[in-house]
Amino acid sequence: MQNGHESRDYRNDIVGNPAYHPWISNDVLDVDWILTNIVGSFGFWQWSLAVITILSVPPSATLPVFTNSEPLHRCQMEPEVENYFFKQNLSFYQIAELIGPWFSDNKSNPIHIGCQRYVANWTDLGWLALLHNNTYLLKNRRLEPCPFGFVHHHMVHQYPDGVVAEFGTVCENHWLTPLSTSLYILGMLFGLISGGWMSDTWGRKPTALIYAVVEVSAAIAITLAPNYTIYTLARVFVACAITGKLIALTVLQMEITLAKYRAYFSAATSIGHNFFNRSLVALLAYYITKWRWLNMAVMCPALFSVLYFWIPESPRWLYSQNRVEDTVRVFRTGYVRNRWTKIPREVENQFKTMLNAINLKNLVINSSEAYVNSASKQVKKRSFTFFQLFRVTHLLKTTVLCGTLFTGNVMCYFGLLFYARVINLSIYLIAFINALTAIPGTIIFTVLYRHFRSRKQPLMGLYAIVVVVLHSGAIFSIFSSQAVNIVLAACANISLILLGASFSMLYIYVSELYPSEIRTNGLGFSAGLGRIGGFFCTFINHLHRVVSDGFPLFIYGLVLIVSLFALCILPDTTGDNLLDFVTFPAANSTPVTVSPDQHGETKHRPVNAD
C-alpha cells in the first residue's frame, strides 16, 4: 500500500512497469488525483465555465416583479364621455369615483373595485354635467360590467407598463396573474427533472445546448405574444429551459474541480445570478418602460449560450459511460486551458499510459456487463435509467429526503421574499434590496464550506438559527403591538440571508449524495420536488390577514424543523472521492455502491433494493 493507492501484481502482467499508477485507486479512475496533480483544479478551465454560466443564464424569474405590476383600473367609457372628462380635466381618481364603486365605498370588495359602473344614460352630456356636482344621484343605482374594457393607472412606485394592463387580467380574470407565476414554477419543476434525466443520459454539454435553443425560442415568443395564453406558455418553456440547462451546468462545474474549491465556484455563480443579474433587471426596468422590450433585454444573456460549444463534457460522466478515450481527451483539454501551453512530452506520456492502463485492464466495462469483485461474491452492474432511481430503496429514500429539504427551502425562501416586501418604496429599490441579500448569504456559505469538511453540519446550524429567528419574530408579533412591522421585516430579511446561503449548500450537498452516472437525475428530481413548495407560500402568506401578523413566520419555522429531521436521517459527505457508479447485484445478492475511501481502500456499501 502506497499513498493510499493499492499496487497489484496483475498490473505488471497487463500494463507493464511501472506497476503502480497513482491515477488508479482500487480499479477505479481517481479523477480527484488527476485534477490535483496533472490537469489543475482551480484554473482558467474551471473559472471560464463559471463565467459562462453566469453570463448565459438570464434572470427571468424576477421579471414578473415588473411586468406583472397591477395598476389601478376603471371602466372605459363611451368615446364622447371620455372626451368630456378630458375637457373637464378630471383626474383618474375623480372619474373612477364618479362612474362606479370606488375605495371610498366601504361596501365594495377590493377585488371588484373598478370592475363595474353604474347603469345610466352616460351619453347625455347635460345630465352628465349635472351629475358631476351631484354624485349622490348614482349611489343606489344598479351596476353593470364594464362594456368597453378598462382604463389603467400606474402609481408612481410601479413599473409603468405590463401584461396586466395589456391583456386585461383584472376583475373576473384576476386569477390569471398568479396562475402564470404558478405555471412558471411548474415549468421549473419539469426543467429540473427533465434536465437531470437528459444530462445523465446524453451528457451535461448536449443538455445545456438543447435547452439553450428552447430558451431563446421561448424568449422570442414571449416578446411577440399576441395573448396571455401564448405569453404564459412561453414563460413555462423559459422556466423549463433555464432550470434544465442550469442543473446540467451546476453538476458539470462541480465535476471538474475538487471538493475544497466547489464552494468558491458556487459562491461566484450565486452572486452572479442572484445579485448582479437581478440588479441588472432593476436597472433595465428603470430605463426600459415597455415590457416587451424589457423582456427582450433581460433575455439577451441567453445568446451567450453559443459559448456552450466550447465548454467541456464532464470527465466523470464520460468515465461512467465507458468513454475512456473521451475522458482522457477532456483531461488533455483541461491541462492546456489551465496553462495555455502545449502538453509536455512527459505529461503526454502520462495521458497515453493512463489510457492504456484503463483500456487494458478494462477498469470500466459496458454498464450492462460490468462486474466488480468483492470479498465474498461477484456483483453485476446494470445500465441505470431514470425510473430505476425509484427501484433502489437507498436511492429512493435519499431522493425523498432531499426533496423534503428543497421543498422546505424553496417554500420558506420565496415565501419570505414576498412577505418581506412591506417597505412602501419604489419597486426598483425593493428589487435591488432583495438582490442585495445574496451577497452576505453567499459569504456565509463560502466561509462555512471552506472551513468545515462536513456538508451537513453547517446546513443544520443555519436551519436551527432561522427557526429561532422566525419563531422569535412570530412570538413578538403576538405579545407586542409596538413596531411589529419593523421586527417582522427584520426577522424575514435575516432569514432570507441565511436561507440564501443554505440554498447554495443544498446544491453541493445533495449532488454529492449521488453517483456520477445518476447525479443530475437525483439532484434534478430532488430540486424539482422542491418547487412544489413555491405553490404554497402565497397561501401561507395569506394567513397574515386571516390569523395574525406573524403567523406565516411561525409556519415557515415549523417547515424548517421538518427539514432538520430530514437532515438528521441523511448521511454526511465531505466531497472527496465521489461515487461514479451504482452497482446492482447478480441474482440473490445485495446491491452496492463502490468507491475508494480517503485511504484508498475499496468500500462496498450495501444499497437496499426492492
C-alpha positions as CSV (number, residue, x, y, z in Angstrom):
1,M,0.0,0.0,0.0
2,Q,1.5,3.4,-1.1
3,N,0.0,6.8,-0.6
4,G,-3.5,5.4,-0.3
5,H,-3.3,3.5,-3.6
6,E,-3.1,-0.2,-3.8
7,S,-0.4,-1.8,-6.0
8,R,-1.3,-5.2,-7.5
9,D,0.7,-7.8,-9.4
10,Y,-1.7,-8.0,-12.4
11,R,-0.8,-4.5,-13.5
12,N,2.8,-5.8,-14.1
13,D,1.3,-8.5,-16.3
14,I,-1.1,-6.4,-18.3
15,V,0.2,-2.8,-18.4
16,G,3.9,-3.3,-17.7
17,N,6.1,-1.2,-15.5
18,P,5.6,0.8,-13.5
19,A,3.2,-1.4,-11.7
20,Y,1.8,1.4,-9.6
21,H,-0.4,4.0,-11.3
22,P,-1.4,6.8,-8.9
23,W,-4.4,7.8,-11.0
24,I,-5.9,4.3,-10.4
25,S,-7.3,3.6,-7.0
26,N,-8.6,0.1,-6.5
27,D,-9.5,-0.4,-10.2
28,V,-11.3,2.9,-10.3
29,L,-10.1,6.0,-12.1
30,D,-9.1,8.6,-9.4
31,V,-10.4,11.8,-11.0
32,D,-9.5,13.9,-8.0
33,W,-5.9,12.8,-8.2
34,I,-5.7,13.7,-11.9
35,L,-7.2,17.1,-11.3
36,T,-4.8,17.8,-8.4
37,N,-1.6,16.5,-9.9
38,I,-1.9,16.8,-13.7
39,V,-4.8,18.9,-15.0
40,G,-5.3,21.5,-12.3
41,S,-8.5,22.1,-10.3
42,F,-8.7,25.8,-9.8
43,G,-7.6,27.4,-13.0
44,F,-8.9,29.1,-16.2
45,W,-10.6,25.9,-17.3
46,Q,-12.8,25.9,-14.3
47,W,-13.3,29.6,-14.0
48,S,-14.2,30.0,-17.6
49,L,-17.2,27.6,-17.1
50,A,-18.3,29.6,-14.1
51,V,-18.2,32.9,-16.0
52,I,-20.1,31.4,-19.0
53,T,-22.7,30.0,-16.6
54,I,-23.2,33.5,-15.1
55,L,-23.4,35.3,-18.4
56,S,-25.7,32.8,-20.2
57,V,-28.5,32.4,-17.6
58,P,-31.0,35.3,-17.7
59,P,-32.8,36.3,-14.5
60,S,-36.3,35.7,-16.0
61,A,-37.7,34.6,-12.6
62,T,-37.7,38.2,-11.3
63,L,-39.1,39.7,-14.4
64,P,-42.8,39.5,-13.2
65,V,-41.9,41.8,-10.3
66,F,-42.1,44.5,-13.0
67,T,-44.2,43.1,-15.9
68,N,-46.9,41.8,-13.5
69,S,-47.4,45.1,-11.9
70,E,-51.1,45.6,-11.0
71,P,-52.2,49.2,-11.8
72,L,-55.5,50.7,-10.6
73,H,-58.2,50.4,-13.2
74,R,-61.7,51.8,-14.0
75,C,-64.3,51.2,-16.7
76,Q,-63.5,52.6,-20.2
77,M,-66.4,54.9,-21.1
78,E,-68.0,55.8,-24.4
79,P,-65.7,58.0,-26.6
80,E,-67.8,61.1,-26.1
81,V,-67.9,60.6,-22.4
82,E,-64.1,60.1,-22.2
83,N,-63.7,63.3,-24.3
84,Y,-65.9,65.2,-21.8
85,F,-63.9,64.0,-18.9
86,F,-60.7,65.1,-20.7
87,K,-62.1,68.6,-21.3
88,Q,-63.2,68.9,-17.7
89,N,-59.6,68.0,-16.7
90,L,-60.8,65.3,-14.3
91,S,-58.2,63.0,-12.7
92,F,-58.3,59.3,-12.9
93,Y,-59.5,59.0,-9.3
94,Q,-62.3,61.6,-9.8
95,I,-63.6,59.7,-12.9
96,A,-63.4,56.3,-11.1
97,E,-65.3,57.6,-8.1
98,L,-67.9,59.2,-10.4
99,I,-68.8,56.3,-12.6
100,G,-68.7,53.4,-10.2
101,P,-68.0,52.0,-6.7
102,W,-64.5,53.0,-5.5
103,F,-62.3,52.6,-2.5
104,S,-64.1,55.3,-0.6
105,D,-67.2,53.0,-0.6
106,N,-66.6,50.6,2.4
107,K,-69.2,48.2,1.0
108,S,-67.0,47.4,-2.1
109,N,-64.9,44.3,-2.3
110,P,-61.3,45.5,-3.2
111,I,-61.1,42.7,-5.8
112,H,-64.0,44.2,-7.7
113,I,-63.1,47.8,-7.4
114,G,-63.1,49.4,-10.9
115,C,-64.8,46.4,-12.5
116,Q,-68.3,47.8,-12.7
117,R,-70.1,51.1,-13.5
118,Y,-73.4,52.5,-12.6
119,V,-76.3,51.9,-15.1
120,A,-77.1,55.3,-16.5
121,N,-77.5,57.3,-19.8
122,W,-73.9,58.3,-19.9
123,T,-74.1,59.8,-23.4
124,D,-76.5,62.5,-22.2
125,L,-73.8,65.1,-21.6
126,G,-76.3,67.6,-20.0
127,W,-77.2,65.0,-17.4
128,L,-73.5,64.2,-17.0
129,A,-72.7,67.8,-16.2
130,L,-75.4,67.8,-13.5
131,L,-74.0,64.5,-12.2
132,H,-70.6,66.0,-11.9
133,N,-71.7,68.1,-8.9
134,N,-74.3,65.7,-7.6
135,T,-72.7,62.3,-7.4
136,Y,-75.2,61.1,-4.8
137,L,-77.7,60.6,-7.6
138,L,-75.9,57.4,-8.6
139,K,-75.2,55.8,-5.3
140,N,-78.2,53.5,-5.2
141,R,-78.3,52.6,-8.9
142,R,-77.8,49.2,-10.4
143,L,-74.3,48.1,-11.6
144,E,-73.2,46.6,-14.9
145,P,-69.8,45.1,-16.0
146,C,-67.5,47.5,-17.9
147,P,-68.7,47.2,-21.6
148,F,-65.7,48.8,-23.3
149,G,-62.8,47.4,-21.3
150,F,-60.7,49.3,-18.8
151,V,-58.5,52.3,-18.3
152,H,-55.4,51.6,-16.2
153,H,-53.5,54.0,-14.0
154,H,-50.0,53.1,-12.8
155,M,-48.9,54.6,-9.5
156,V,-45.5,56.4,-9.1
157,H,-43.8,53.5,-7.4
158,Q,-45.0,50.9,-10.0
159,Y,-43.5,49.8,-13.3
160,P,-45.4,51.9,-15.9
161,D,-46.3,49.0,-18.3
162,G,-47.1,45.3,-18.0
163,V,-49.1,42.3,-19.1
164,V,-51.9,43.0,-16.6
165,A,-52.8,46.2,-18.4
166,E,-52.2,44.9,-21.9
167,F,-54.0,41.6,-21.6
168,G,-56.7,42.7,-19.1
169,T,-56.1,40.2,-16.4
170,V,-58.3,42.1,-13.9
171,C,-61.7,41.6,-12.4
172,E,-63.1,38.2,-13.4
173,N,-59.7,37.4,-14.9
174,H,-57.6,38.5,-12.0
175,W,-56.8,34.8,-11.2
176,L,-54.7,34.5,-14.4
177,T,-51.9,36.6,-12.9
178,P,-51.0,34.3,-10.0
179,L,-51.7,31.3,-12.3
180,S,-49.0,32.4,-14.6
181,T,-46.5,32.5,-11.7
182,S,-47.6,29.1,-10.5
183,L,-47.2,27.6,-14.0
184,Y,-43.7,29.2,-14.2
185,I,-42.8,27.3,-11.1
186,L,-44.2,24.2,-12.6
187,G,-42.0,24.8,-15.6
188,M,-39.0,24.9,-13.3
189,L,-40.0,21.6,-11.8
190,F,-40.2,19.9,-15.3
191,G,-36.9,21.6,-16.2
192,L,-35.1,20.2,-13.2
193,I,-36.4,16.7,-13.7
194,S,-36.0,16.5,-17.4
195,G,-32.7,18.3,-17.3
196,G,-31.4,15.8,-14.8
197,W,-32.6,12.8,-16.9
198,M,-31.2,14.2,-20.2
199,S,-27.9,15.2,-18.5
200,D,-27.3,11.7,-17.2
201,T,-28.5,10.1,-20.5
202,W,-26.9,12.3,-23.1
203,G,-24.3,14.3,-21.2
204,R,-24.1,17.7,-19.5
205,K,-23.0,19.6,-22.6
206,P,-25.6,18.4,-25.1
207,T,-28.4,19.0,-22.5
208,A,-27.2,22.6,-22.0
209,L,-27.2,23.2,-25.8
210,I,-30.6,21.7,-26.3
211,Y,-32.2,23.8,-23.6
212,A,-30.4,26.9,-24.8
213,V,-32.2,26.6,-28.2
214,V,-35.6,26.2,-26.4
215,E,-34.8,29.2,-24.1
216,V,-34.0,31.6,-27.0
217,S,-37.1,30.4,-29.0
218,A,-39.4,30.8,-26.0
219,A,-37.9,34.3,-25.2
220,I,-38.8,35.5,-28.7
221,A,-42.3,34.0,-28.3
222,I,-42.8,36.0,-25.1
223,T,-41.8,39.2,-26.7
224,L,-44.2,38.6,-29.6
225,A,-47.0,37.1,-27.6
226,P,-50.4,38.1,-29.1
227,N,-52.4,37.0,-26.0
228,Y,-52.0,35.9,-22.4
229,T,-52.1,32.2,-23.2
230,I,-49.1,32.4,-25.5
231,Y,-47.3,34.6,-23.0
232,T,-47.9,32.1,-20.1
233,L,-47.0,29.0,-22.1
234,A,-43.8,30.7,-23.4
235,R,-42.9,31.6,-19.9
236,V,-43.3,28.0,-18.9
237,F,-40.9,26.9,-21.6
238,V,-38.4,29.5,-20.5
239,A,-38.6,28.3,-16.9
240,C,-38.1,24.7,-18.1
241,A,-35.2,25.6,-20.3
242,I,-33.3,27.8,-17.8
243,T,-33.5,25.3,-14.9
244,G,-32.8,22.4,-17.3
245,K,-29.6,23.8,-18.5
246,L,-28.6,25.3,-15.1
247,I,-28.8,21.9,-13.4
248,A,-26.5,20.4,-16.1
249,L,-24.0,23.3,-15.8
250,T,-24.1,23.2,-12.0
251,V,-23.2,19.5,-11.9
252,L,-20.6,19.9,-14.6
253,Q,-18.9,22.7,-12.6
254,M,-18.6,20.5,-9.5
255,E,-17.3,17.5,-11.5
256,I,-14.3,19.3,-13.0
257,T,-13.0,20.6,-9.7
258,L,-12.2,19.4,-6.1
259,A,-14.4,19.5,-3.0
260,K,-12.4,22.3,-1.4
261,Y,-13.0,24.6,-4.4
262,R,-16.6,23.9,-5.1
263,A,-17.8,26.5,-2.6
264,Y,-15.8,29.2,-4.4
265,F,-17.4,28.4,-7.8
266,S,-20.8,28.0,-6.3
267,A,-20.4,31.4,-4.5
268,A,-19.3,33.1,-7.7
269,T,-22.3,31.8,-9.7
270,S,-24.7,32.6,-6.8
271,I,-23.5,36.2,-6.6
272,G,-23.6,36.5,-10.4
273,H,-27.2,35.1,-10.7
274,N,-28.8,36.4,-7.5
275,F,-27.1,39.8,-7.2
276,F,-25.6,41.1,-10.4
277,N,-28.2,39.7,-12.8
278,R,-31.2,40.6,-10.6
279,S,-29.8,44.1,-10.0
280,L,-29.4,44.4,-13.8
281,V,-33.2,43.7,-14.2
282,A,-34.0,46.6,-11.8
283,L,-31.7,48.9,-13.8
284,L,-33.1,47.9,-17.2
285,A,-36.6,48.2,-15.9
286,Y,-35.9,51.8,-14.8
287,Y,-34.9,52.8,-18.3
288,I,-37.0,50.5,-20.5
289,T,-40.6,51.3,-19.8
290,K,-42.2,48.9,-22.3
291,W,-42.5,45.3,-21.0
292,R,-41.9,43.6,-24.4
293,W,-38.6,45.4,-24.9
294,L,-37.7,44.8,-21.2
295,N,-38.3,41.1,-21.7
296,M,-36.0,41.1,-24.7
297,A,-33.3,43.0,-22.9
298,V,-33.5,40.7,-19.9
299,M,-33.4,37.5,-22.0
300,C,-30.4,38.7,-24.1
301,P,-27.9,36.9,-21.9
302,A,-29.3,33.7,-23.3
303,L,-27.4,34.5,-26.5
304,F,-24.1,33.8,-24.7
305,S,-25.2,30.1,-24.7
306,V,-23.4,29.9,-28.0
307,L,-20.3,29.6,-25.9
308,Y,-21.5,26.1,-24.7
309,F,-19.9,24.7,-27.9
310,W,-16.6,25.3,-26.2
311,I,-17.3,24.0,-22.7
312,P,-16.1,20.5,-21.7
313,E,-18.1,17.4,-21.1
314,S,-17.8,16.0,-17.6
315,P,-14.9,13.6,-17.4
316,R,-16.7,11.8,-14.5
317,W,-19.8,11.3,-16.6
318,L,-17.7,10.1,-19.6
319,Y,-15.9,7.7,-17.5
320,S,-19.2,6.3,-16.0
321,Q,-20.3,5.8,-19.7
322,N,-17.2,3.8,-20.6
323,R,-16.0,6.5,-22.9
324,V,-12.4,6.2,-21.8
325,E,-10.7,8.0,-24.8
326,D,-13.1,10.9,-24.5
327,T,-12.3,11.1,-20.8
328,V,-8.6,11.4,-21.4
329,R,-9.2,13.9,-24.2
330,V,-11.1,16.2,-21.8
331,F,-8.2,16.0,-19.3
332,R,-5.8,17.0,-22.1
333,T,-8.0,20.0,-22.9
334,G,-8.2,21.0,-19.3
335,Y,-4.4,20.8,-19.0
336,V,-3.9,23.1,-22.0
337,R,-6.6,25.6,-20.9
338,N,-5.2,25.9,-17.4
339,R,-1.6,26.5,-18.6
340,W,-2.1,28.0,-22.1
341,T,0.8,25.9,-23.3
342,K,1.4,22.7,-25.3
343,I,1.4,19.5,-23.4
344,P,5.0,18.5,-22.5
345,R,6.1,15.1,-23.7
346,E,6.3,13.6,-20.2
347,V,2.7,14.7,-19.5
348,E,1.5,13.4,-22.9
349,N,3.2,10.1,-22.0
350,Q,1.2,10.1,-18.7
351,F,-2.0,10.5,-20.6
352,K,-1.1,7.7,-23.0
353,T,-0.1,5.4,-20.2
354,M,-3.4,6.3,-18.4
355,L,-5.4,5.4,-21.5
356,N,-3.6,2.1,-22.0
357,A,-3.9,1.2,-18.3
358,I,-7.7,1.7,-18.3
359,N,-8.3,0.0,-21.6
360,L,-6.1,-3.0,-21.0
361,K,-7.4,-3.7,-17.5
362,N,-11.0,-2.8,-18.6
363,L,-11.5,-0.8,-15.4
364,V,-14.7,0.5,-16.9
365,I,-16.7,-2.0,-18.9
366,N,-20.1,-1.5,-20.5
367,S,-22.6,-0.9,-17.7
368,S,-24.7,-3.8,-18.8
369,E,-21.9,-6.3,-18.4
370,A,-19.6,-4.8,-15.7
371,Y,-18.5,-6.9,-12.7
372,V,-17.0,-5.6,-9.5
373,N,-15.1,-8.1,-7.3
374,S,-16.0,-8.1,-3.7
375,A,-14.6,-10.3,-0.9
376,S,-17.5,-12.7,-0.9
377,K,-19.2,-12.5,-4.3
378,Q,-19.2,-11.0,-7.8
379,V,-21.6,-8.1,-8.4
380,K,-23.1,-7.3,-11.7
381,K,-23.7,-3.7,-12.8
382,R,-26.7,-3.0,-14.9
383,S,-27.5,0.1,-17.1
384,F,-29.1,2.7,-14.9
385,T,-32.1,4.6,-16.0
386,F,-34.2,7.4,-14.5
387,F,-37.1,5.1,-13.4
388,Q,-34.7,2.7,-11.6
389,L,-34.0,5.7,-9.3
390,F,-37.2,4.7,-7.6
391,R,-36.5,0.9,-7.6
392,V,-33.5,1.1,-5.3
393,T,-34.6,1.6,-1.7
394,H,-31.5,3.5,-0.6
395,L,-31.7,6.0,-3.5
396,L,-35.5,6.4,-3.2
397,K,-35.1,7.2,0.5
398,T,-32.3,9.7,-0.4
399,T,-34.4,11.3,-3.1
400,V,-37.5,11.7,-0.9
401,L,-35.5,13.3,2.0
402,C,-33.6,15.6,-0.4
403,G,-36.9,16.6,-2.0
404,T,-38.1,17.5,1.5
405,L,-35.1,19.7,2.1
406,F,-35.6,21.5,-1.2
407,T,-39.3,21.9,-0.6
408,G,-38.7,23.5,2.8
409,N,-36.0,25.8,1.5
410,V,-38.0,26.9,-1.6
411,M,-41.2,27.5,0.4
412,C,-39.5,29.5,3.1
413,Y,-37.2,31.5,0.8
414,F,-39.8,32.6,-1.7
415,G,-42.5,33.0,0.9
416,L,-40.2,35.3,3.0
417,L,-39.1,37.1,-0.1
418,F,-42.6,38.1,-0.9
419,Y,-43.5,38.6,2.8
420,A,-40.5,40.9,3.4
421,R,-41.6,43.3,0.7
422,V,-43.5,45.5,3.2
423,I,-41.4,48.6,2.5
424,N,-43.6,51.2,0.8
425,L,-40.9,52.4,-1.6
426,S,-40.1,52.2,-5.3
427,I,-40.3,48.8,-6.9
428,Y,-36.9,49.4,-8.4
429,L,-35.4,49.9,-4.9
430,I,-37.2,47.0,-3.4
431,A,-35.9,44.7,-6.2
432,F,-32.4,45.9,-5.6
433,I,-32.6,45.4,-1.8
434,N,-33.9,41.8,-2.4
435,A,-30.9,41.2,-4.8
436,L,-28.5,42.7,-2.2
437,T,-29.3,39.9,0.3
438,A,-27.5,37.5,-1.9
439,I,-24.1,38.9,-1.0
440,P,-24.0,38.2,2.8
441,G,-25.7,34.8,2.2
442,T,-23.0,33.8,-0.3
443,I,-20.2,35.0,2.0
444,I,-21.7,32.9,4.8
445,F,-22.0,29.8,2.6
446,T,-18.4,30.2,1.3
447,V,-16.8,30.6,4.7
448,L,-18.7,27.7,6.2
449,Y,-18.0,25.2,3.4
450,R,-14.4,26.4,3.2
451,H,-13.6,25.7,6.8
452,F,-15.9,22.7,7.5
453,R,-15.4,19.4,5.8
454,S,-18.8,18.2,6.8
455,R,-21.6,19.3,4.3
456,K,-24.4,18.5,6.7
457,Q,-23.5,20.2,9.9
458,P,-23.3,23.8,8.7
459,L,-26.6,23.3,7.0
460,M,-28.2,22.1,10.2
461,G,-26.8,25.0,12.0
462,L,-28.2,27.6,9.6
463,Y,-31.7,25.9,9.7
464,A,-31.6,26.0,13.5
465,I,-30.8,29.7,13.6
466,V,-33.5,30.5,11.1
467,V,-36.1,28.6,13.1
468,V,-35.1,30.6,16.2
469,V,-35.3,33.9,14.3
470,L,-38.6,33.2,12.7
471,H,-40.3,31.9,15.8
472,S,-38.9,34.9,17.8
473,G,-40.5,37.3,15.3
474,A,-43.8,35.4,15.3
475,I,-44.0,35.4,19.2
476,F,-43.1,39.1,19.4
477,S,-45.9,39.9,17.0
478,I,-48.4,38.1,19.2
479,F,-47.5,39.7,22.5
480,S,-46.5,43.1,21.4
481,S,-48.2,45.9,19.5
482,Q,-45.2,48.2,19.0
483,A,-43.0,48.2,15.9
484,V,-44.4,44.9,14.8
485,N,-43.8,45.5,11.1
486,I,-40.2,46.6,11.7
487,V,-39.5,43.4,13.7
488,L,-41.2,41.1,11.3
489,A,-39.4,42.7,8.3
490,A,-36.0,42.4,10.1
491,C,-36.6,38.7,11.0
492,A,-37.7,38.0,7.5
493,N,-34.7,39.6,5.9
494,I,-32.2,38.0,8.3
495,S,-33.8,34.6,7.5
496,L,-33.6,35.4,3.7
497,I,-29.8,35.9,4.0
498,L,-29.4,32.6,5.9
499,L,-31.7,30.7,3.6
500,G,-29.8,32.1,0.6
501,A,-26.7,30.5,2.0
502,S,-28.5,27.2,2.6
503,F,-29.7,27.1,-1.0
504,S,-26.1,27.1,-2.2
505,M,-25.2,24.5,0.3
506,L,-28.0,22.2,-0.7
507,Y,-27.0,22.1,-4.3
508,I,-23.5,20.9,-3.3
509,Y,-24.5,18.6,-0.5
510,V,-27.4,16.8,-2.4
511,S,-25.3,16.4,-5.6
512,E,-22.6,14.6,-3.6
513,L,-25.0,12.1,-2.3
514,Y,-25.5,10.6,-5.8
515,P,-23.0,8.7,-8.0
516,S,-21.8,10.4,-11.2
517,E,-24.0,8.3,-13.6
518,I,-27.2,9.5,-11.9
519,R,-26.0,12.7,-10.2
520,T,-28.1,15.1,-12.3
521,N,-31.0,12.8,-12.2
522,G,-31.0,12.7,-8.4
523,L,-30.3,16.4,-8.0
524,G,-32.7,17.5,-10.7
525,F,-35.6,15.4,-9.3
526,S,-35.0,16.5,-5.7
527,A,-34.7,20.2,-6.7
528,G,-37.8,19.7,-8.9
529,L,-39.8,18.4,-5.9
530,G,-38.8,21.5,-4.0
531,R,-40.6,23.7,-6.5
532,I,-43.8,22.3,-5.1
533,G,-43.1,24.5,-2.0
534,G,-43.4,27.5,-4.3
535,F,-47.1,26.7,-4.9
536,F,-48.0,27.0,-1.2
537,C,-46.0,30.0,0.0
538,T,-48.6,32.5,-1.3
539,F,-51.4,30.8,0.6
540,I,-49.3,30.7,3.8
541,N,-48.6,34.4,3.4
542,H,-52.4,35.0,3.2
543,L,-52.6,33.8,6.8
544,H,-51.0,37.2,7.7
545,R,-54.5,38.7,7.2
546,V,-56.6,35.7,8.4
547,V,-54.8,34.7,11.6
548,S,-52.2,37.3,12.8
549,D,-49.3,39.4,11.5
550,G,-46.5,36.9,12.3
551,F,-48.3,33.6,11.8
552,P,-46.7,32.9,8.4
553,L,-43.2,33.2,10.0
554,F,-44.3,30.6,12.6
555,I,-45.4,28.2,9.8
556,Y,-42.1,28.6,8.0
557,G,-40.3,27.9,11.2
558,L,-42.2,24.6,11.5
559,V,-41.4,23.7,7.9
560,L,-37.7,24.1,8.6
561,I,-38.0,21.9,11.7
562,V,-39.2,19.1,9.4
563,S,-36.2,19.8,7.2
564,L,-33.9,19.4,10.2
565,F,-35.4,16.0,10.9
566,A,-34.7,15.0,7.2
567,L,-31.1,16.2,7.6
568,C,-30.6,14.0,10.6
569,I,-31.6,10.9,8.6
570,L,-29.4,11.7,5.6
571,P,-25.7,10.7,5.6
572,D,-23.0,13.3,5.7
573,T,-20.5,13.9,2.8
574,T,-17.1,15.7,2.5
575,G,-16.9,16.0,-1.2
576,D,-13.9,13.7,-1.6
577,N,-13.8,10.6,-3.8
578,L,-17.3,11.0,-5.2
579,L,-19.1,7.8,-6.3
580,D,-19.1,7.2,-10.0
581,F,-21.3,4.1,-10.3
582,V,-24.4,2.5,-8.8
583,T,-23.9,-1.3,-9.0
584,F,-26.5,-4.0,-9.0
585,P,-26.2,-7.5,-7.7
586,A,-26.4,-10.7,-9.6
587,A,-29.3,-12.9,-8.5
588,N,-29.9,-13.2,-4.8
589,S,-27.2,-10.7,-3.7
590,T,-27.1,-7.2,-2.3
591,P,-26.6,-4.1,-4.5
592,V,-23.6,-2.0,-3.6
593,T,-22.1,1.4,-4.5
594,V,-18.4,1.3,-5.0
595,S,-15.8,4.0,-4.3
596,P,-12.4,4.3,-2.7
597,D,-12.3,5.8,0.7
598,Q,-9.9,8.5,1.8
599,H,-7.2,5.9,2.5
600,G,-7.6,4.3,-0.9
601,E,-9.4,1.2,0.4
602,T,-12.3,-0.1,-1.6
603,K,-15.6,0.2,0.2
604,H,-18.6,-1.8,-0.9
605,R,-21.6,0.0,0.6
606,P,-24.8,-2.1,0.7
607,V,-27.8,-0.5,-1.0
608,N,-31.1,-2.0,-0.2
609,A,-33.2,-2.8,-3.2
610,D,-36.7,-3.9,-3.5
